[in-house]
């Protein structure tokens, strides 16, 4: 189980399940909304997601894969806590930087890099991580309940 919060602390969520996948995404949308070169995310089952405090706003956009991606963010500070693709109603991608403590970051070394065709030339591939030119992720089994 882990908890995540926004920058201003108005919103706090928890997840009762362990991550299914650890991934880094270099798509243009992730660059734009993060203000960085990529995002680092934990894919976790939506079962077990609890809003502990606040009420997140949403923004939905059709992304390069053709799926609709909904971002759940704080309406005060703008921090995105997680995103969900229309491709799956069973899992969400949690922004690793919002997770409380350092354990998730230390243990969050991505297993999969997505949209590596957009990765800056000065950024190296993560050794041992699968490298996907686009949005391909391995098929994973998402637990129905936690």
Residue pairs with C-beta under 8 A, 6 or more apart in sequence:
1 14
1 15
1 16
1 17
2 14
2 15
2 99
2 100
2 101
2 103
2 104
3 12
3 13
3 14
3 15
3 52
3 99
3 100
4 12
4 13
4 14
4 15
4 81
4 82
4 94
4 95
4 98
4 99
4 100
5 11
5 12
5 13
5 81
5 98
5 100
6 12
6 54
6 73
6 74
6 76
6 77
6 79
6 81
6 98
7 74
7 77
7 78
7 79
8 74
8 76
8 77
8 79
10 53
10 54
10 74
10 76
10 77
11 51
11 53
11 54
11 55
11 56
11 74
11 79
11 81
12 51
12 52
12 53
12 54
13 49
13 50
13 51
13 52
13 56
13 81
13 82
14 49
14 50
14 52
15 44
15 45
15 48
15 49
15 50
15 94
16 47
16 48
16 50
16 146
17 44
17 45
17 47
17 48
17 143
17 146
18 44
19 42
19 43
19 44
19 94
19 108
20 43
20 44
20 45
20 91
20 140
20 141
20 142
21 42
21 43
21 111
21 112
21 137
21 138
21 140
22 40
22 41
22 42
22 43
22 108
22 109
22 110
22 111
22 112
23 40
23 41
23 42
23 43
23 93
23 110
23 111
23 112
23 113
23 114
23 137
24 38
24 39
24 40
24 41
24 110
24 112
24 113
24 114
24 126
24 129
25 38
25 39
25 41
25 113
25 114
25 115
26 37
26 38
26 113
26 114
26 115
26 116
26 117
26 118
26 119
27 63
27 64
27 114
27 115
27 118
27 135
28 64
28 115
28 118
29 61
29 63
29 64
29 69
30 38
30 39
30 115
31 37
31 38
31 118
33 39
33 71
33 80
34 80
34 95
37 119
37 120
37 123
38 119
38 123
39 93
39 95
40 95
40 96
40 97
40 108
40 110
41 83
41 93
41 94
41 95
41 96
42 93
42 94
42 96
42 99
42 104
42 108
43 91
43 92
43 93
43 94
43 137
43 140
44 91
44 92
44 94
45 90
45 91
45 142
45 143
45 144
45 146
46 84
46 89
46 90
46 91
46 92
47 90
47 143
47 144
47 145
47 146
48 145
48 146
49 82
49 92
54 74
55 75
56 72
56 73
56 74
56 75
56 81
57 72
57 73
57 74
57 75
58 70
58 71
58 72
58 73
59 70
59 71
59 73
60 68
60 69
60 70
60 71
61 68
61 69
61 71
62 68
62 69
63 69
63 85
64 115
64 134
64 135
65 85
65 87
65 134
65 135
67 85
67 86
67 87
68 85
68 86
69 83
69 84
69 85
69 86
70 83
70 84
70 85
70 86
71 80
71 82
71 83
72 80
72 81
72 82
72 83
72 84
72 92
73 79
73 80
73 81
74 81
79 95
79 98
80 95
80 98
81 94
81 95
81 98
82 92
82 93
82 94
82 95
83 92
83 93
83 95
84 91
84 92
84 93
85 93
88 142
90 142
90 144
91 142
96 104
96 105
96 108
97 105
99 105
109 126
109 129
110 126
110 129
111 128
111 129
111 130
112 129
112 130
112 132
112 137
112 138
113 119
113 125
113 126
113 129
113 130
113 131
113 132
114 132
114 134
114 135
114 136
114 137
115 132
115 133
115 134
115 135
116 125
116 131
116 132
116 133
117 133
117 134
119 125
125 131
130 138
